[in-house]
Amino acid sequence: MYLGVGGTLGAISRYTLGIWIGERFGQAFPVHTLTINLLGCFLLSLFYTLTTTRFLVHPHFRSSFGTGFVGSFTTFSTFSYENVTLLQSAHYGLALLYIAASLLGGYLFTSLGIRLGNYEKGRIQQESE
């Protein structure tokens, strides 16, 4: 049940945020999917770092947020479809930019989430030494 609730909330959030971003930035470049996927990388890494290093949470909540919410919020299938569409439309530069921004940005946003999740812990350790 928790997984379903998280998944429902993640899907609604993705749809709502995707529309909001699309209205502001247009549809020529899939900035809405890129933004949502990068935000998902950050949220998942921050959440998992915090719940494995600092806070004890129930496994149902952990899977509800990680697999449910973030899993339905982010979308690899849309990313793939949009890239194939860009390539079929001979927008090779945009496709390459999208792939690179997704991979490099995903790595950076995941790293940022982990660093932020460990920030206070690292600061406390340095002060106590």
C-alpha positions in Angstrom: 0.0 0.0 0.0 2.8 2.4 0.9 4.5 1.8 -2.4 1.3 2.6 -4.3 0.8 5.8 -2.4 4.4 6.9 -3.1 4.0 5.9 -6.7 0.8 7.8 -7.1 2.2 11.0 -5.5 5.4 10.7 -7.7 3.4 10.3 -10.9 1.2 13.3 -10.1 4.2 15.4 -9.1 6.0 14.5 -12.4 2.9 15.3 -14.5 2.3 18.6 -12.7 5.9 19.7 -12.7 6.3 18.6 -16.3 3.4 20.8 -17.4 4.7 23.7 -15.4 8.2 23.5 -16.8 6.9 22.9 -20.4 4.8 26.0 -20.2 7.8 28.1 -19.2 10.5 26.7 -21.4 8.7 25.2 -24.4 9.0 21.7 -25.9 11.9 22.1 -28.5 14.3 20.6 -26.0 13.0 18.2 -23.4 14.0 20.4 -20.4 11.0 19.1 -18.4 12.2 15.5 -18.5 15.8 16.5 -17.9 14.9 18.7 -14.9 12.7 16.0 -13.4 15.3 13.3 -13.8 18.0 15.4 -12.3 15.8 16.4 -9.4 15.0 12.7 -8.9 18.8 11.8 -8.8 19.3 14.5 -6.1 16.3 13.5 -4.0 17.0 9.7 -4.1 20.7 10.1 -3.2 19.9 12.6 -0.4 17.1 10.4 1.0 19.1 7.2 0.9 22.2 8.8 2.4 20.2 10.4 5.2 18.3 7.2 5.9 21.4 5.0 6.0 23.7 7.3 7.9 21.5 9.4 10.3 17.9 8.6 10.5 16.2 5.2 11.1 13.1 4.9 9.0 10.7 2.0 8.5 11.5 -0.1 5.4 8.0 0.5 4.1 8.6 4.3 4.1 12.0 3.9 2.5 10.5 1.8 -0.4 7.5 4.1 -0.6 9.7 7.1 -1.2 12.6 5.6 -3.1 10.9 3.0 -5.3 7.4 4.5 -5.2 7.7 8.3 -5.3 11.1 8.8 -7.0 10.6 5.7 -9.2 7.4 7.1 -10.7 8.6 10.7 -10.6 11.6 10.0 -12.8 11.4 8.4 -16.2 14.0 6.6 -18.2 11.5 5.5 -20.8 10.5 9.1 -21.6 14.2 10.0 -21.8 14.8 7.2 -24.3 11.8 8.0 -26.4 12.7 11.7 -26.6 16.2 10.8 -27.7 15.0 8.5 -30.4 12.6 11.2 -31.6 15.4 13.8 -31.7 17.6 11.4 -33.7 14.8 10.5 -36.1 14.2 14.2 -36.6 17.9 14.7 -37.4 18.5 16.8 -34.3 21.7 15.0 -33.6 23.3 17.9 -31.6 20.2 18.2 -29.4 20.2 14.5 -28.8 23.9 14.4 -27.9 23.4 17.4 -25.6 20.4 15.7 -23.9 22.3 12.5 -23.4 25.4 14.2 -22.1 23.4 16.6 -19.8 21.4 13.6 -18.4 24.5 11.4 -17.7 26.8 14.1 -16.4 24.0 16.0 -14.6 22.8 12.8 -13.1 26.2 12.0 -11.7 26.6 15.6 -10.4 23.1 15.8 -8.8 23.6 12.3 -7.2 27.0 13.4 -5.9 25.5 16.6 -4.5 22.7 14.7 -2.8 25.2 12.3 -1.2 27.5 15.2 -0.1 24.6 17.1 1.3 23.4 14.1 3.2 26.8 13.6 4.7 27.5 17.2 5.3 26.5 17.6 8.9 28.0 14.2 9.7 31.4 15.1 8.2 31.4 18.5 10.0 30.7 16.9 13.4 33.5 14.4 12.9 36.0 17.1 12.0 35.1 19.2 15.0 35.5 16.2 17.4 38.9 15.3 16.1 
